[in-house]
């Protein structure tokens, strides 16, 4: 998956999260952001690959979230992980 396609998937995930009454507050709590921060800075956040990676990290923590997101967006279930792998911070660290 290209970085551009990964960012698009992550933006779709962010929009899905924002519309989810159960997960949105949990996501905000996990990131330390407030609803007001997101309302005023959502456009800027959606331009930040590191933030978009955190959206995918959050969704992929729970299989139910992956399934719900992918079903809602008509994506294959592996799409969030493939997108995450294409964004910064997904590189494997080799300590030797």
Backbone bond lengths (Angstrom), bond angles and torsions (degrees), N, CA, C in turn:
res aa  C-N    CA-C-N  psi(-1)  N-CA   C-N-CA  omega(-1)  CA-C   N-CA-C  phi
1 X - - - 1.459 - - 1.522 107.97 -
2 X 1.303 115.70 135.09 1.466 119.81 178.85 1.523 110.24 -74.03
3 X 1.330 117.47 156.38 1.467 119.65 176.05 1.529 112.56 -57.21
4 X 1.330 117.22 -36.18 1.465 120.29 179.73 1.524 111.07 -65.96
5 X 1.331 117.34 -43.39 1.466 120.94 177.75 1.525 110.43 -66.30
6 X 1.333 116.54 -36.13 1.461 120.70 177.81 1.529 110.57 -64.40
7 X 1.323 116.66 -42.19 1.467 120.07 178.32 1.528 110.66 -63.99
8 X 1.318 116.98 -39.85 1.462 120.38 177.64 1.524 110.74 -62.31
9 X 1.319 117.08 -43.45 1.469 120.94 177.65 1.522 110.08 -61.54
10 X 1.325 116.73 -43.05 1.460 120.60 -179.92 1.524 112.13 -65.86
11 X 1.322 117.39 -37.92 1.472 120.51 177.17 1.525 109.62 -65.24
12 X 1.310 116.94 -40.08 1.468 120.08 175.81 1.532 110.10 -62.59
13 X 1.330 115.97 -39.49 1.463 120.19 178.24 1.528 110.83 -65.05
14 X 1.321 116.76 -40.22 1.467 120.70 178.35 1.524 110.41 -62.90
15 X 1.318 116.92 -44.64 1.467 120.10 178.67 1.524 110.54 -63.22
16 X 1.330 116.53 -40.41 1.465 120.36 178.16 1.521 110.10 -63.21
17 X 1.325 116.78 -44.64 1.472 120.42 178.50 1.521 111.36 -60.44
18 X 1.326 116.40 -44.78 1.468 120.48 -178.04 1.522 111.68 -61.06
19 X 1.316 116.97 -27.71 1.459 120.88 178.80 1.507 114.11 -91.20
20 X 1.316 117.20 0.65 1.459 121.29 -178.45 1.525 109.20 -99.78
21 X 1.326 115.50 109.20 1.471 120.68 -175.24 1.518 113.44 -63.32
22 X 1.324 117.17 -27.06 1.464 120.16 -178.62 1.529 112.21 -84.53
23 X 1.325 117.10 -42.68 1.459 120.42 -174.17 1.525 114.48 -87.27
24 X 1.315 117.54 -29.04 1.472 120.02 -177.07 1.524 112.30 -55.76
25 X 1.348 119.51 -49.65 1.472 118.46 178.98 1.530 112.83 -63.26
26 X 1.315 117.17 -33.67 1.460 120.79 178.29 1.532 109.68 -67.00
27 X 1.323 116.48 -43.43 1.456 120.88 177.28 1.527 110.70 -61.06
28 X 1.315 116.36 -46.02 1.471 119.39 179.14 1.521 110.57 -59.99
29 X 1.323 116.55 -43.68 1.459 120.21 178.53 1.525 112.09 -62.73
30 X 1.307 116.27 -39.17 1.465 120.59 -179.54 1.525 111.78 -68.25
31 X 1.323 117.14 -33.04 1.466 120.51 -178.70 1.522 112.56 -90.53
32 X 1.324 116.89 -16.34 1.455 120.10 -176.63 1.515 113.01 82.28
33 X 1.313 116.80 5.34 1.467 121.27 179.16 1.521 109.42 -86.46
34 X 1.299 115.32 155.67 1.456 120.22 174.31 1.524 108.51 -104.05
35 X 1.314 115.63 164.42 1.459 120.01 176.76 1.526 110.18 -60.06
36 X 1.343 116.86 -36.50 1.453 121.00 179.09 1.538 110.83 -66.22
37 X 1.350 115.93 -41.87 1.472 119.73 176.86 1.518 110.38 -57.38
38 X 1.300 115.37 -45.56 1.455 120.14 -176.85 1.523 111.02 -69.79
39 X 1.321 116.79 -37.21 1.464 119.71 -179.71 1.525 110.92 -64.52
40 X 1.315 116.62 -38.20 1.460 119.57 -177.94 1.518 112.65 -88.53
41 X 1.328 117.75 -26.39 1.453 119.93 -175.25 1.514 114.95 -116.35
42 X 1.321 117.46 14.88 1.453 120.21 -176.03 1.520 111.87 -61.70
43 X 1.321 117.08 -40.47 1.459 119.79 179.24 1.520 111.70 -62.43
44 X 1.323 116.35 -41.96 1.462 120.18 178.68 1.521 110.58 -68.35
45 X 1.316 116.97 -40.36 1.462 120.85 179.26 1.520 110.86 -62.01
46 X 1.320 116.51 -38.82 1.456 121.17 -179.10 1.526 111.95 -69.26
47 X 1.317 117.81 -12.08 1.466 121.87 177.20 1.527 112.17 -95.17
48 X 1.319 117.06 -6.31 1.461 121.75 -175.33 1.530 109.94 -98.56
49 X 1.334 118.36 109.38 1.462 120.28 -178.53 1.534 113.55 -57.31
50 X 1.325 117.78 -33.78 1.467 120.25 178.97 1.531 110.70 -66.79
51 X 1.327 117.18 -40.15 1.459 120.16 177.41 1.526 109.91 -66.83
52 X 1.317 116.44 -43.19 1.463 119.51 178.66 1.524 110.81 -61.35
53 X 1.320 116.95 -36.57 1.462 120.59 175.84 1.522 110.33 -62.09
54 X 1.337 117.11 -38.94 1.470 120.11 179.63 1.529 111.44 -66.40
55 X 1.329 116.82 -31.84 1.470 120.60 175.91 1.525 109.29 -62.82
56 X 1.319 116.02 -47.02 1.462 119.90 179.84 1.520 111.52 -68.46
57 X 1.326 117.37 -36.18 1.464 120.37 175.49 1.523 110.00 -58.51
58 X 1.320 116.04 -44.24 1.466 120.54 -178.90 1.526 111.15 -63.92
59 X 1.297 117.02 -47.74 1.467 120.25 -177.89 1.525 111.09 -63.53
60 X 1.325 116.75 -39.27 1.463 119.08 -175.73 1.528 113.21 -79.33
61 X 1.311 117.71 0.31 1.462 120.43 174.22 1.528 112.23 -68.91
62 X 1.314 116.85 -22.74 1.464 120.76 -172.57 1.525 109.75 -136.12
63 X 1.327 116.12 123.72 1.468 120.11 179.62 1.521 112.03 -56.73
64 X 1.323 117.23 -37.76 1.468 120.12 -179.12 1.524 110.66 -62.50
65 X 1.321 117.21 -37.20 1.471 120.73 178.20 1.520 110.60 -68.25
66 X 1.314 116.75 -41.76 1.469 120.46 177.82 1.524 110.02 -59.94
67 X 1.314 115.85 -47.70 1.466 120.53 -178.77 1.520 110.78 -62.95
68 X 1.327 117.17 -45.99 1.466 120.74 -178.72 1.526 111.22 -63.31
69 X 1.338 116.81 -45.01 1.462 120.47 179.05 1.521 110.89 -63.10
70 X 1.313 116.89 -50.08 1.468 120.63 -176.66 1.527 111.20 -64.96
71 X 1.316 117.51 -38.59 1.465 119.92 177.04 1.527 110.59 -64.39
72 X 1.324 116.68 -42.50 1.463 120.83 -178.93 1.527 111.73 -66.45
73 X 1.323 116.40 -33.02 1.463 121.17 -175.34 1.530 113.05 -103.05
74 X 1.330 116.82 5.07 1.476 122.39 -179.65 1.535 111.34 54.43
75 X 1.322 115.29 47.97 1.459 122.15 178.74 1.524 109.44 -113.87
76 X 1.325 117.04 153.04 1.468 118.55 173.42 1.526 109.57 -67.16
77 X 1.313 115.98 150.93 1.469 120.10 -175.09 1.529 113.80 -62.64
78 X 1.304 117.94 -21.04 1.459 119.12 179.13 1.534 112.38 -85.84
79 X 1.312 118.43 -5.53 1.467 121.46 -176.41 1.534 113.74 -57.61
80 X 1.335 120.12 -45.43 1.472 117.92 -179.74 1.532 113.08 -61.49
81 X 1.329 117.65 -40.10 1.470 119.73 179.36 1.524 111.45 -70.34
82 X 1.318 117.16 -37.90 1.459 119.80 177.68 1.529 109.74 -65.28
83 X 1.326 116.12 -40.82 1.461 120.12 178.27 1.521 110.35 -65.00
84 X 1.322 116.51 -42.96 1.466 120.08 -179.90 1.518 111.00 -60.78
85 X 1.316 116.38 -39.75 1.466 120.72 -179.42 1.525 112.13 -65.57
86 X 1.316 117.32 -22.88 1.466 121.38 -178.48 1.526 113.34 -90.39
87 X 1.331 116.76 -5.64 1.463 120.46 -179.32 1.525 110.83 -101.65
88 X 1.322 117.84 162.30 1.468 120.94 -179.04 1.526 112.31 -57.59
89 X 1.326 114.46 144.88 1.459 120.38 176.04 1.512 114.12 94.93
90 X 1.312 117.36 -3.10 1.464 119.92 -178.27 1.527 112.05 -95.44
91 X 1.311 116.38 -0.40 1.459 119.26 -178.88 1.514 110.17 -64.93
92 X 1.334 115.60 144.48 1.453 119.95 176.13 1.515 108.91 -79.61
93 X 1.315 115.04 139.18 1.459 121.00 178.47 1.524 108.01 -96.15
94 X 1.312 116.22 127.32 1.457 121.95 176.77 1.532 107.40 -108.81
95 X 1.306 116.40 112.89 1.449 121.57 -174.06 1.517 112.66 -84.78
96 X 1.307 117.78 -7.65 1.481 118.89 -179.07 1.488 111.25 -110.31
